[in-house]
Amino acid sequence: MGSKTPEGYRRGPDESSAQAAIAAVNPSKPAAASGLLQGVLEGRDEDGDDDDGDDQLGTDLKSNGDPGDKKKKRKRNKKKSKKVPAGQQTAPPRVPITNLFSNEQYPEGHIVEYVTKNDNLRRTTAEEVRHLAAVSNMDGGFLTDYRKAAEIHRQVRQYAQTIAKPGISMTQLADEIDDGVRALTGHQGLETGDALKAGLGFPTGLCLNNIAAHWTPNAGAKEVVLQYDDVLKVDFGVHVNGRIVDSAFTIAANPIYNNLLEAVKAATNTGLKEAGIDARMDHISETIQEVMESYEVVLNGKTFPVKGLRNLSGHNILRYHIHGDKQVPFVKTKTNQRMEEGDIFAIETFGSTGKGYIRDDIGIYGYGRNEKISATGLHHASAKSLLKTIDENFGTLVFARRYLERLPGVKNYHLGMRSLINNGIVDSYAPLVDVPGSYVAQFEHTVLLRPNCKEVISRGDDY
C-alpha cells in the first residue's frame, strides 16, 4: 500500500547515479509453499477424473424431461466430494494455514546476508546497535507471525493470479482475495475484536491503468470488469497479531506492457538489494530512479519513458500501522533518513507512462483511525457508536467500506463517519491517479532488517 510522500521531502532535478540495473532471481520455495492443489485448479478430483463428465451426465438427465431423474442427479452430486490430500491447499484457498503447518514451521523468506565490504551497511559492535527495543522483538514469535502472514499472502495471491483474467469483475476478484485471507488466517472478523487477531492488513487494492493506488470496489458503485488492454495492480496485506505483510504485483494480458512491468519489477528488486542496516534513503531512491528510467514503452507507435511517481513512496511498517514515519521514494531525494536494525519496510515502486505525479481522485478507498486525535468532545451518538465499533474491530488498521458493512449491526453509519472525518478522528483515503490515458505498474515486497541478515519475507516463486 503506497504512502503519499510528505511535502517536506525535496528532490533534486534529473540526478542519476552510475549504478547498473539489478537483475533479481526469485528463490524457490518449499513444496508446501507452492500453495494450490493443481488437480482442483483444473477441475479434477484426487484420482484425476475430470468433473466435466458429471456435468455432461447432468445435461443428459435434464434433456430426457424426467423430474425424478433430476432429483437423483442432485442427490448424486451432493454425495460426491473432491478429496484434498493432507497438507494441500484448495482452490479457491480455504484451508486454514495452521492445518497445513501444524508445527508452525512456516517457510522463511528470501534470506540475504548484508554486504560486508562496506562497513556502513553492517553493524559490528554492540555500541552501534540502535532501536534495541525493535530488535529484541524479533524473536521466535515475531518471525512465526510474519512467516505465517507471508505464506498466506503467497497462497492467496497464487490463486488470484489464476482468475485475474479479462472478463472478471473487480468485486469478484476482491471478494476472492478477502475471503481467502480470512479463511487461511482462521479469522472471519465477524466477532468483536476477531479481525485484530489476524486477517486483512488493509483494503485489497485493485487499480486499473492510470489509477496508481488506493482503489477498491464499493457496494452500489458501477461494476468494473477487467479488459484485455488493462494494466491491473493487485495490492493487499495480511496481518497476524498486527504484523503486516504488504506485497503487490501487476498483471497485464496484453504483452505490449511487458517493458513497463519489467521496469517496475527491476526497480523494486533494486530497492530490495540496496536495503539494509544504515542504508541511506537518498542513495536507495537515486538507484531506483536510475533503473526505472532506463526503460521505455512503445504504445500505438509512440515511445514513452517509464517514470517513477514523484509523490508516492515505499515506507516502513509498524505493528498495526501500515505506514510508519520513514519513506523510500522512487526518485532521487534529499533526506538524512537511514534504515535501521529492526526496521520492517515495504519496498515498492510505481512506474508510469504519464506525468509521474499522482493526485487524489473522486471516491473512497478506505478509512483509518487517527489515534493522535482525541475523541473528547464528540457529541453525535451515531459517531460515538461508530468509533467504538472501529476501535474494537479495526484499531489503527485501514479498512474498506465493505469490511465495516459486513459487521453485525452496522447500518446507516454515513452521518457518523462524516462527523468522525470532520473532527480528524478518522482519516479517509481517496484513489490516487496519474493523468488519464497513462498506465501505471507496481511491484512490492516486505523486508525485515534482522540483526545479521535481511529477510524478504513475502518473496515467492511468482515475483
N, C-alpha and C positions, 0 to 999 in steps of 0.2 A: 504494500500500500504506500504509494508515493507521498512524500512530505513536501508541502509547498515551502520554498526557500524563503527564510526571513529576509526582510528588506535590508537588514544590516550587512548582508553579505555583499562584498564588492568583487567584481570580476574584471580582469584585465582584458583589453581588446586583442583578439586574434593571437594570443600567445600559443605557442606549441612547444613540444619537447622533442628530443631526439629518440625517445623510446620507440621501439618497434612494436607492431601489433603482436598480441599474445594469442597463441592457439592453445586452448584448454582441452584436455582429454577427460571425459567423464569416466570415473572408475566404475567397475562393475559392482553390482550389489549381490548379496546372497540370494539364493533361490527364493527364500521366503519374502524377500523384499520386492520381488517381481510382481507380487500383488494378485493379479487376476487369474482365475482358472480359465484357461483357453477354451476348453470344451463348452463351458457355459456361454462364453462370448460368441461362439459360433452356433449356438442353439442345439448343442448336443448334450446328451446325458453322460454319465460316468463311463458307460460301456461303449461310447462312440456312436450311438444310434442318433440319427437326425430326427428331430421332432416334427419335421415337415410331413413325415409320413402320417402322423396322427392328425395333422391339420387336413391332409387330403382325405383321410377317413371321415373326418367331421363333415367335409364338403359332400362326400358321397351319401352320408346318412341324412344330411339336410335335403339333398335333392330327391330322395325317394318319398318325401312327404309324410312319413310316419312319425307322429309326435312322440310315440313311445320310444322309437329309436333315438330321437334327440335326447330324451331323458337318460337313456342308457349311456349315451356318449358323454354327457356331463358327469355322470357317476364315474365312468372310467377315468376321465381326466382328473377328477378330484382325488382318486386314489393314487394316480401316477405322480411321482415327485422325483425331481432330479437329485441325485446323490452327490454330495460335495465331499471329497476326501478330507480327512482331518488335516488341519494346517494349511488349507487353501482358502482363498477369498472368493466370494461370489461376484457375479456381475449382474446388476449393479452391486457395488460393495456394501454389504450389510452385516458381515460377521464382525463383532467387536474385536479390536486388535488384541485384547488380552486373551482371547480364545486362541489366537494364532501364536502368541508368545507367552505361554503360561508361566515361564520363569522370569518374565520381564527383561529378557536379554534382547533388547531391540537393536537392529543394525546400527552401527555407528556411521557417522557421516564421512565425508572425504577428509581424511587427516592429512594436513600439510605441515611439515616442520618449518619453523621460522628460518629466515635467511640468517646464516651465522657469519658471513663475511662482512656484513655491515653491522657494527655494534649498535647502531641507532635503532635497529629493528628487533633487538632481543635484549631482555633484561638478564643480567647475570649475577647480581648480588641482591641480598635481602634489602639493602638500603634503597635500592632503586624501585622496589615494588610499591605500586600505588593502588588505590582502590582495594585495600586489603579485605574490606567487607564483601565486596563483589566477588573477589577471588575465593574467599572462604565459602561462599555459597555455591561454588562449582563443585559440589560433592556428588556422591553417587545418585542421590535423589534428583538433583538438578539435571544430570545427564540422562537419567532414566526418563524424566518428564519430557525433555527436549527430543530425545531419540524416539520416544513414543509418538509425539506430535509429528515429527518428521516422517515417520513411517506411514502414519495415517494420511499425511499430505500426499506422499508418493502414490499410495494405493488409490486414493480418490481421484487424483489428477490423471492417473493412468487410464482409469475408466472414462473420465471426462474427455480425454483425447480421442477415444474410440467413438464417441457420439457427437462431438463438436464438428458436425459436417453441415454443408449447406442444406437448408431446409429445417433445421432445428430452431425452435424458438428460444429466446433468451430466458424466458420464465422456466421452461422445461430444463434447460441446462443448469440454471441457478438452483432449482429445486433438487436436481440430482446431486449436485455438489454439496448443498446444505444437508440433505438427508444422509448422504454418505458420511460426512464428517460426524454428524450426531450419532449415527449407528456405530461407527468404528470407535468413537470415544466412549460409547455406552451411556451418553448423557443426552437425553432428548430436550432438556431445557424447559420443560413444562412445569415442573415443580419449582417452588420458590428457592432460588439460590443454586439450582442444578446447573445452569449454564455457566456459573462461575467456577465450577469444579473442572470442567473440560468442555470443549466444543469449538465453535467458530470464533476466531480471533478478531474478526471484523467482517463487514458485509462482503459477500462474494462479488467481486468486480468483473463485469463483462463489458468491455469497452470496445466499440467498433470505430475503425477508421480514424477520423480526426479527434475523437474522444480519447484523451490520453489516459485518464484515470477517474476513479470515483463515480462510476455509473453502475447501477444495479436495477433490475426490473422492480416496479412497484405495482401493486394491485390497482386496477382501474385505468392504468395508462395504456396507450396503444401498444399492441404486441409488436415486438421486433424479431424478425426472422433472419437468420444468418444466410448471406448470399455468397455465391462463388467468388465475387470480386471484393469481398470484405476482408479486412485485417482485424482479427479478434484478439484482444488481450484478456487473459484469464488470470485473475489475481485474487487469491483467497488465503486466509490464515487459519491455522489450527492451534489451539492452546490447550495445555494440560497444566492445571494448577497455576494459571496465569502466565506460563512460559510459552511465548508465542513464536511459532514458526511462520514466517512471511515469505512466500515464494510465488513467482508469476512466470508465465510463458506466453508466447504469441503463436497463433495459428493463422495460416493463410492458404486457402486451397489453390489459388492462382499462383503459379511459380514466378510470375513477374515481380513478386515482392521478396524473392529469396535473398537478394542483396541487403534489403532493409533488415530482415530478420538476422542475417549473418552479422551485420554491423553491430546491432544491439547486443547480440549474444557475445560477440568478441569483446565489446566494451565492458559488459558485465563480468566476463571472465578475467579481464584485465584488472578491474577493481578488486576482485577476489584475490588475484595474485599479489597485488600491491598491499592488501590489507594486512595488518599485523600490529603488534605492540609498538608504540611510539611512531607508527606511520603517520605522516603529515597529510592532512586533508588537501592542502594545496597541491602537493605532489600527486596524490591519487587522482584528483579532479583533472589535472593537466594531462596525465597519462591516459585517462579515459577519453578525454576530448580528442587527443591525438589519434587514438584507434578509431573512434566513432567517425571522425571526419575524413578518414582515409577511404571511405566507401561512398558510392553513389548509386542511384537507382534510375533506370530508364523506364518511364511510363508514357505510353502513347507517343513514342518517338522523342520525348523530351527528357533531358537528363536533370535529375535533382540530387544535390548533395545531401547526405544524411547529417542532420544537425541534432546535437544533444539539446534537450529542453533546458533553457537557462534558469527558469524559476521553479523547477521541481528537483527533488534530490532524494538520495538514499538517506538512511537515518539509523540511529541506534534504537534498540528496543529495550524497554524496561518492563518489569513484571506488571502485568495487567495494563500496560501502556504501549500501544503500538508505535508511537512516536516519542522518542526521547529528546534530548537537548543538543544532540550532535548531528551535523549534516554532512552528507557525502555528495557533493554536486557532480554534474556531468560535464561541466566546462571549467576552465581554469578559474580558481577563486583565491582571493587574498584573505587568508584566515590563519590564525595561530592554533587552531584546534588540532589535536592529535588523537589517535586511537590509543586506548589504554588497556592494560591487562584486566580481564574480567568483563570487558565490553561485549555486548551482543549487537551485531549490525545486520541490517537488511541492505545488502549491496544490490542495487538495482540501477538500471539505466533505461532511459527512454530516448529513442531516436525518431526524428520526424522529417518528412519531406516538405513541411511547411515553414513557418517562420521560426520555429523552435522556441516559441513563447506561449504559455498557456494562460487562459483566463477562465473565470467561473462562468458556467452556463446555467440555463434555467433548469430547475428540478432539484430533487433531494436524493442524495446518495445514502446518507445515514446521519445518526446523531451520536454525540459523545458527552458524557458528564464532565463538566469543568469543576474539578474538586477544589480549585483555588477560590472559587466564588461561593460565599456562604448563602444558604437558603433562608437566613434570618430576614424577616420582613416580607416573606412570600405570603400573600393574602388569599389568593384564589384556592378554594378547596380542591378543585379539579387538578390544579398544578401541584399541590402538596401530595395528593394521592398518586399522581403520575410519577413524581420524583421518588416517592417511596418504592414504587414498582421498579423504576430504573435502578435505583441503588441496590435493591435486593436481588435483581436478576442480571444486571449487566455491570454494575460498578462503573469502572472507568473504561470498559471495553466499548468500542464503537459498534453500533448496532443498526440494522436496517428497519424500515417500517414493518416489513413482513415478519421480522423476528419479534417485534413488540406486539403486533396484532394477533399472533398465534397464542399468546399467553391467555390463560383463563381469566375472564372478567374484564379484559381490556377492550373498551369501546368508547367512541366519542371523546377521544383524547386530544384532538387537534387544538382546541382552545387552550387546554392546559399546557400543551407542548409550546404553543406560541408564547405563552406567558414565561415559561422557563427559558426560552431562547432570548426573549426581550430583556430578561433580567441577567443574561450572561451565565446562567446556571448550567445550561446545556448548549453545546455548540452544534450547529448544523453544517453539513458538508455538501457542497454542490459538485456536479460533474465538472471536470477540468478539460478544456478543449483547445486545440490549435485551430488555425484558420480552416474554414470549410473547403473540402476538396483535397486536403492533405491526409497523409497516412502516418500513424504513429505505431511503433512496436515497443515492446517491453520484455525484459527478462530480469529475473531477480532470484537471489538465494539468501538464506540466513547463515551467518558465520559466527561461531563462538570463538573469542580470543582467549583461549585457555593458557595457563602459565607456560607450558612447554610446547604447545602447538596450536594451530588454528584448525577448527573443525567446521567444514562447510556442511552443516547439519542436514540441509534439505537436498543435497546433491543426489541425483538418481541416474538411471541408465538413459533417461529421455533427454535431460539437459542439465 
